[in-house]
Amino acid sequence: MNYFLDAVKNNYVNFSGRLGIKGYWMFVLFYVIFAIVAQIVSLIPHLGFIYPLYGLALLLPSLAAGVRRLQDTGKPWPWILIGLIPLIGWIWLIILLCKPSQEGDNQYGPMPAER
């Protein structure tokens, strides 16, 4: 939960630096859990706006986390756009996001404490 809160509170639009694999996937886990809850709440009459609002509010933190994760593997930010290619792009992006961290410091900053 701390990874999710850190991404939302401290790194809302922080596209610089690196984010370790554990930090990224813990963020994704809680993002998905809260998205499911928001979708269920949106089924209640007159609350249909909750899920779209949730997605819109967390669009920038999600992109920032993805960019920082890619930078941790040594890839520049434009690689996040590979996800725009239908099917193949998403598969390729997930593979890139699952790669281990680049050892030591790289051009994007020091290696994250937690990998």
C-alpha positions as CSV (number, residue, x, y, z in Angstrom):
1,M,0.0,0.0,0.0
2,N,2.9,2.3,0.7
3,Y,4.1,2.0,-2.9
4,F,0.7,3.1,-4.2
5,L,0.5,6.0,-1.7
6,D,4.0,7.1,-2.6
7,A,3.2,7.2,-6.3
8,V,0.0,9.2,-5.7
9,K,1.2,11.6,-3.0
10,N,4.9,12.1,-3.6
11,N,5.4,11.2,-7.3
12,Y,2.1,12.2,-8.8
13,V,3.7,13.6,-12.0
14,N,7.4,12.7,-11.4
15,F,8.7,11.3,-14.6
16,S,12.3,11.4,-13.6
17,G,14.3,8.9,-11.7
18,R,13.9,5.1,-11.4
19,L,11.3,2.8,-9.8
20,G,12.3,-0.8,-8.9
21,I,10.3,-3.8,-10.1
22,K,8.8,-4.4,-6.7
23,G,7.6,-0.8,-6.3
24,Y,6.1,-0.8,-9.7
25,W,4.2,-4.1,-9.5
26,M,2.9,-3.3,-6.0
27,F,1.6,0.0,-7.4
28,V,-0.1,-1.9,-10.2
29,L,-1.6,-4.4,-7.7
30,F,-3.3,-1.8,-5.6
31,Y,-4.3,0.2,-8.7
32,V,-6.1,-2.8,-10.0
33,I,-7.7,-3.6,-6.6
34,F,-9.0,0.0,-6.2
35,A,-10.1,0.0,-9.8
36,I,-12.3,-3.1,-9.2
37,V,-13.8,-1.5,-6.1
38,A,-14.4,1.7,-8.1
39,Q,-16.1,-0.3,-10.9
40,I,-18.4,-2.1,-8.4
41,V,-19.3,1.2,-6.7
42,S,-20.0,2.6,-10.2
43,L,-22.8,0.0,-10.6
44,I,-24.8,1.8,-7.9
45,P,-27.3,4.2,-9.5
46,H,-26.2,7.8,-9.6
47,L,-22.6,6.8,-8.9
48,G,-21.6,5.7,-12.4
49,F,-19.0,8.6,-12.5
50,I,-16.8,7.0,-9.9
51,Y,-14.8,4.6,-12.1
52,P,-14.1,7.1,-14.9
53,L,-13.1,9.6,-12.4
54,Y,-10.8,7.1,-10.7
55,G,-9.2,6.3,-14.1
56,L,-8.7,10.0,-14.9
57,A,-7.3,10.9,-11.5
58,L,-4.7,8.1,-11.7
59,L,-3.7,8.4,-15.4
60,L,-0.7,10.6,-14.7
61,P,0.6,8.6,-11.7
62,S,0.3,5.4,-13.8
63,L,2.2,6.9,-16.7
64,A,4.8,8.3,-14.4
65,A,5.3,4.9,-12.6
66,G,5.6,3.2,-16.0
67,V,8.1,5.7,-17.3
68,R,10.2,5.5,-14.1
69,R,10.1,1.6,-14.3
70,L,11.3,1.7,-17.9
71,Q,14.1,4.1,-17.0
72,D,15.1,1.6,-14.3
73,T,15.7,-0.9,-17.0
74,G,17.7,1.6,-19.0
75,K,15.0,2.4,-21.6
76,P,14.0,6.1,-22.4
77,W,10.5,7.4,-21.8
78,P,9.2,7.0,-25.4
79,W,9.2,3.2,-24.9
80,I,6.0,3.6,-23.0
81,L,4.3,4.4,-26.3
82,I,5.0,0.9,-27.5
83,G,1.8,0.0,-25.6
84,L,-0.2,1.9,-28.2
85,I,0.4,-0.9,-30.7
86,P,-2.5,-3.3,-30.4
87,L,-1.8,-6.7,-28.7
88,I,1.9,-7.0,-29.7
89,G,2.7,-3.6,-28.1
90,W,1.1,-4.5,-24.8
91,I,2.9,-7.9,-24.7
92,W,6.2,-6.2,-25.5
93,L,5.6,-3.5,-22.9
94,I,4.8,-6.0,-20.1
95,I,8.0,-7.9,-21.0
96,L,10.0,-4.6,-20.7
97,L,8.3,-3.8,-17.4
98,C,9.2,-7.3,-16.0
99,K,12.9,-7.0,-16.9
100,P,15.3,-6.8,-13.9
101,S,16.7,-3.4,-12.9
102,Q,19.9,-2.2,-14.5
103,E,22.7,-2.7,-12.1
104,G,24.3,0.3,-10.5
105,D,23.6,3.9,-11.5
106,N,22.4,4.7,-15.0
107,Q,21.7,8.0,-16.8
108,Y,18.3,8.3,-15.0
109,G,19.7,8.2,-11.5
110,P,20.9,5.9,-8.8
111,M,19.6,2.3,-8.4
112,P,16.4,2.2,-6.3
113,A,17.0,0.8,-2.7
114,E,14.2,-1.7,-3.2
115,R,14.3,-3.7,-6.4
